[in-house]
Amino acid sequence: MKQEDVLALLKRYEENTCTKAEKKLLLQWLAGQAERDEPVWQSEEERMAVREMLYHRLDRTLFTPAWYRRKTVLRPVAAACLLCLFSALAWLYAGRQSTDQYEQFYTSEAVDPGSSAALLTLADGSTIRLDEADNGLLSNKNGVMIKKMDNGELVYEVDKSIPLDKDGNVAKNTISIPRGGKYQLTLPDGSKVWLNSGSTLVYPAVFVGKTRTVTLTGEAYFEVAHNREQPFIVQALDNEIEVTGTHFNISAYNDQQQVKTTLVEGGVIVSKNKTRLVLAPGQQAISNFENDEIEKLNVDPFYALAWTKGYFVFEDQDIKTIMNDIARWYNVDIEYKGKGNYKKIGGTYLRSKGLQELLNHLEALSGAHFQLSERRVIVSM
């Protein structure tokens, strides 16, 4: 097909105005792209149109077939194209730093999956349930105003004074996200943060000094406000990520036994003890708890950001890693029985759908058996 024909079809597919014949033609074109070692795009506009189709129209669960499983990292464009093909085929065939207090909050205050829910703890120890609070001014103390916007986003406004806690230190706030929840806030410097379920972010009410430092346990996507004179630093378990103005994702859950930093735009330096690693866009740093080494991979950032778009994307992962994500999102406990010799699988799943449907798909692919009983999933082999 000509470039203008492809772009027109992609646009109509996104608008859900394609005829059956046009959808079939588009599927054939996607299949042809997926069969190439390196997909051929006639323009950057065409490539981005395919990505947008993936982001917004991936509405069915489809896990990766055996021939697609690889131990090496796929080239970013090829990976995006293959995932687009899976989306189209789905239509065709289906027509350590967390306190006990916050750990308890994650489970006891769990919400329905996808809810914008969070607990804000102020420097004086008072708390605000952000999902229950009315829009508007939430707090006005020591020159710091905290507002909840109409879209639920949290925004800080700070005057020239420096708010201090009872010990004379710069006052810090903590925002914690329960299981099933997610939340977005704007930090005092204008940086935006999207927090995944079971995450905690500690940050000052105002950034002073030579750096802007926050502490993360869990997963967050950052869009950092540019300020070269005051670098932005994220303390994520045993990793330190330094930036000056960039977009990146950090996954730092204790139960994953590693920290993953994925750079989308700009530049970051990932440090662990004496090890330092510079990332470029499209690269990921993986740091395991048991050593000081940091591995660098070339990746498609889509995989790391899929949760912000409402998807699980599993890349050649074992069941235990997958079940950790499921436990946080659906607020269930996981119990394992048997030898545990599970093969690695991959695929994509819409996070707004039900747990039982996901378990049925995993069972068909992994060879494991899943039994859901109230808030517990028993995994046996």
C-alpha positions in Angstrom: 0.0 0.0 0.0 1.1 3.6 -0.5 2.0 5.7 2.5 -1.1 7.8 2.3 -3.3 4.7 2.1 -1.6 3.2 5.2 -2.0 6.5 7.2 -5.6 6.9 6.2 -6.4 3.3 7.3 -4.6 3.7 10.6 -6.5 6.9 11.3 -9.9 5.3 10.4 -9.0 2.3 12.6 -8.2 4.6 15.5 -11.6 6.4 15.0 -13.3 3.0 14.7 -14.7 3.8 11.3 -12.9 1.1 9.3 -15.0 -1.3 7.2 -14.4 -5.1 7.6 -12.5 -5.1 4.3 -10.3 -2.2 5.4 -9.5 -3.9 8.7 -8.6 -7.1 6.9 -6.3 -5.1 4.5 -4.6 -3.4 7.5 -4.1 -6.7 9.2 -2.4 -8.1 6.1 -0.1 -5.1 6.0 0.8 -5.4 9.7 1.5 -9.1 9.2 3.9 -8.2 6.3 5.7 -5.8 8.6 6.0 -8.3 11.4 7.6 -10.9 9.1 10.5 -8.6 8.3 13.7 -8.7 10.3 13.6 -4.9 10.4 10.2 -3.3 9.6 10.3 -0.7 6.7 8.5 2.5 7.5 7.9 5.0 4.7 8.0 7.9 7.2 8.3 8.7 10.8 4.6 9.7 10.7 3.7 6.1 9.6 5.8 4.5 12.4 4.2 6.8 15.1 0.7 6.2 13.7 1.2 2.4 14.3 2.4 3.1 17.8 -0.6 5.2 18.6 -2.8 2.4 17.3 -1.1 0.1 19.7 -1.5 2.4 22.7 -5.1 3.1 22.2 -6.7 0.1 20.5 -5.0 -2.8 22.2 -8.3 -4.0 23.6 -7.9 -7.8 23.8 -5.5 -10.1 25.7 -3.0 -11.9 23.6 0.1 -13.6 24.8 3.3 -14.1 22.9 3.5 -17.4 20.9 6.4 -19.7 21.3 8.3 -18.5 18.2 8.4 -15.0 19.5 10.0 -15.8 22.9 13.6 -14.6 22.9 16.3 -14.2 25.5 17.8 -11.2 23.8 16.2 -7.7 23.7 14.2 -7.0 20.5 15.0 -4.0 18.4 12.7 -1.3 19.5 10.9 -0.8 16.2 10.5 -4.5 15.6 9.1 -5.0 19.1 6.5 -2.3 18.6 5.5 -3.6 15.3 5.0 -7.2 16.5 2.9 -6.0 19.5 0.8 -4.1 17.0 0.3 -7.3 15.0 -0.8 -9.1 18.2 -3.3 -6.4 18.8 -4.8 -6.7 15.3 -4.9 -10.5 15.5 -6.8 -10.3 18.8 -9.5 -8.4 17.0 -9.5 -10.9 14.1 -9.7 -14.1 16.2 -11.9 -12.7 19.0 -14.2 -10.5 16.7 13.4 -2.9 51.2 12.6 0.8 52.6 8.9 0.7 53.1 7.7 0.9 56.7 5.1 -1.5 58.2 2.7 1.4 58.3 2.7 1.8 54.6 2.9 -1.9 53.9 -0.3 -2.3 55.9 -1.9 0.6 54.1 -1.3 -1.0 50.7 -3.4 -4.0 51.6 -5.9 -2.8 54.1 -6.9 0.2 52.1 -6.8 -1.5 48.7 -9.2 -0.1 46.0 -10.8 -1.3 42.9 -8.1 -1.7 40.1 -7.6 1.5 38.2 -8.8 3.9 41.0 -7.1 7.2 41.5 -6.4 6.7 45.1 -3.6 7.8 47.5 -2.8 8.7 51.1 -0.9 11.9 51.6 1.0 12.2 54.9 2.1 15.7 55.8 5.2 16.7 57.8 3.2 17.0 61.0 1.9 13.5 60.7 -1.6 14.4 59.6 -3.1 12.4 56.7 -5.4 13.1 53.8 -7.2 10.5 51.7 -6.9 12.0 48.3 -9.5 9.9 46.6 -12.1 11.0 49.3 -11.0 14.7 49.6 -13.0 17.4 47.7 -11.3 19.3 44.9 -9.7 22.5 45.8 -7.4 23.6 48.7 -6.3 20.6 50.9 -3.7 22.2 53.1 -2.2 25.7 53.6 0.7 25.4 56.2 4.0 27.3 56.5 3.6 28.9 53.1 2.8 25.7 51.2 -0.6 25.3 49.5 -1.6 21.8 48.4 -4.5 21.7 45.9 -6.5 18.9 44.4 -7.4 19.7 40.8 -10.6 18.8 39.0 -8.9 15.9 37.3 -7.7 14.6 40.7 -4.1 15.7 40.2 -2.2 17.0 43.2 -0.5 20.4 42.8 1.8 22.3 45.1 2.2 26.1 45.3 5.1 27.4 47.5 5.9 31.0 48.6 9.4 32.2 49.3 9.5 30.8 52.9 11.0 27.4 53.7 8.7 25.2 55.7 10.5 23.3 58.5 9.4 20.3 60.6 9.7 20.2 64.4 13.4 19.2 64.1 14.3 22.2 62.0 14.6 20.2 58.7 12.8 21.0 55.5 9.3 19.5 55.8 8.7 16.4 53.8 5.5 14.8 52.5 4.8 11.2 51.7 2.3 9.9 49.2 1.4 6.2 49.2 -0.6 4.4 46.6 -2.7 1.3 47.7 -3.0 -1.9 45.8 -5.1 -1.4 42.7 -4.6 2.4 42.8 -2.6 4.9 40.8 -2.1 8.6 41.2 -0.5 11.7 39.5 1.0 14.7 41.2 3.0 17.8 40.4 5.9 18.3 42.7 6.8 21.8 44.1 9.3 22.4 41.3 6.7 21.6 38.6 7.9 18.1 37.9 5.1 15.6 37.2 5.0 12.1 38.7 2.7 9.2 37.9 2.7 6.5 40.7 1.8 2.9 40.2 0.0 0.7 42.8 1.8 -0.3 46.0 4.3 2.7 45.7 5.5 5.4 48.1 7.2 8.7 47.2 8.8 10.9 49.9 9.6 14.5 48.8 10.2 17.9 50.4 7.5 20.5 50.5 10.0 22.8 48.8 13.2 22.0 47.1 16.2 23.8 48.6 19.9 23.3 48.4 22.1 21.9 45.6 19.8 19.0 44.5 16.1 18.1 44.3 16.0 14.7 46.0 13.0 12.4 46.4 12.8 8.8 47.6 10.8 6.1 45.8 9.8 2.6 46.7 7.6 1.0 44.0 7.2 2.3 40.5 6.8 5.8 39.0 7.1 7.6 35.7 8.7 11.1 36.0 8.6 14.1 33.7 11.2 16.3 35.4 11.2 20.1 35.2 14.4 21.4 33.7 16.8 23.0 36.2 20.5 22.4 35.4 21.6 24.3 38.5 19.6 21.9 40.8 19.8 18.3 39.5 16.9 16.0 40.2 17.8 12.9 42.1 15.7 9.8 42.9 16.8 7.5 45.7 15.3 4.1 44.7 16.2 1.3 47.1 20.0 0.9 46.6 20.1 2.9 43.4 20.5 6.7 42.8 19.2 8.2 39.6 20.4 11.7 38.7 18.9 13.8 36.0 18.7 17.4 34.9 15.4 17.4 32.9 14.1 14.3 31.4 11.4 11.6 31.1 12.0 8.2 32.7 10.4 5.2 34.5 11.7 3.5 37.6 10.5 0.2 38.9 11.9 -0.4 42.4 9.7 -2.9 44.3 11.3 -4.8 47.1 9.7 -8.1 45.9 11.2 -7.8 42.5 14.8 -8.0 43.8 16.0 -5.5 41.3 15.7 -1.9 40.2 14.9 -1.0 36.6 15.4 2.5 35.2 14.2 3.1 31.6 15.0 6.4 29.9 12.5 7.9 27.4 13.9 11.3 26.8 17.0 13.3 28.0 19.8 11.7 30.0 20.3 10.0 33.4 23.1 8.6 35.5 22.3 5.5 37.5 24.6 4.9 40.5 25.0 2.0 42.9 27.9 2.3 45.4 30.9 2.9 43.1 29.2 1.8 39.9 27.9 4.6 37.6 26.1 4.1 34.3 25.0 6.8 31.8 21.8 6.0 29.9 20.6 7.4 26.5 17.0 7.4 25.4 15.8 3.9 24.7 18.1 2.3 27.2 17.4 0.5 30.5 19.5 0.0 33.5 18.9 -3.2 35.6 20.4 -3.5 39.0 20.0 -6.7 41.1 20.1 -6.6 44.9 22.8 -9.2 45.3 25.7 -7.3 43.6 26.9 -3.8 42.6 26.7 -4.5 38.9 24.4 -2.5 36.6 23.4 -4.0 33.3 22.5 -1.8 30.3 20.1 -2.9 27.6 18.6 -1.3 24.5 14.8 -1.5 24.8 11.6 -0.1 23.5 10.3 2.2 26.3 6.8 1.2 25.6 7.3 -1.9 27.7 8.2 0.1 30.8 5.5 2.7 30.3 2.7 0.2 29.4 1.3 0.5 33.0 0.7 4.2 32.5 -1.4 3.4 29.4 -3.5 0.8 31.2 -1.7 -2.5 30.2 0.3 -5.3 31.7 3.1 -6.2 29.3 5.1 -9.3 30.2 8.4 -9.8 28.5 9.7 -13.4 28.7 9.0 -13.4 32.4 8.6 -16.1 35.0 5.3 -16.7 36.8 6.5 -15.4 40.1 7.5 -12.0 38.6 4.1 -11.8 36.8 2.2 -12.7 39.9 3.9 -10.0 41.9 2.4 -7.4 39.5 -1.0 -9.2 39.7 -0.9 -9.2 43.5 -0.4 -5.5 43.7 -3.0 -4.6 41.1 -5.8 -7.0 42.1 -5.0 -7.0 45.9 -4.5 -10.7 46.2 -2.0 -12.9 48.1 -0.1 -15.5 46.2 0.6 -19.1 47.4 2.8 -21.5 45.5 2.5 -25.3 45.5 4.5 -28.0 43.7 8.0 -28.0 42.1 7.6 -24.5 40.6 9.2 -25.4 37.2 7.4 -22.7 35.3 8.4 -21.7 31.8 8.8 -18.0 30.9 6.0 -16.4 29.0 5.2 -12.9 27.5 2.3 -11.0 26.3 -0.1 -8.1 26.8 -3.2 -7.7 29.0 -5.6 -4.9 29.6 -5.4 -4.0 33.3 -9.0 -2.9 33.5 -10.3 -6.5 32.9 -11.0 -9.1 35.5 -8.5 -11.3 37.4 -10.1 -14.6 36.5 -9.9 -13.9 32.8 -6.1 -13.2 33.1 -5.6 -16.3 35.2 -7.3 -18.4 32.5 -4.9 -17.1 29.9 -1.9 -17.6 32.1 -3.0 -21.2 32.8 -3.2 -22.0 29.1 0.2 -20.6 28.4 2.3 -21.5 31.5 1.3 -25.1 32.3 0.5 -23.9 35.8 -2.8 -24.2 37.5 -4.4 -21.2 39.2 -7.1 -21.4 41.9 -8.7 -18.1 43.0 -10.3 -18.2 46.5 -11.5 -14.9 47.9 -8.3 -12.8 48.1 -5.8 -15.6 47.5 -4.4 -17.1 44.3 -2.9 -20.6 44.7 -0.4 -21.4 41.9 0.4 -25.1 41.5 2.4 -27.1 39.0 
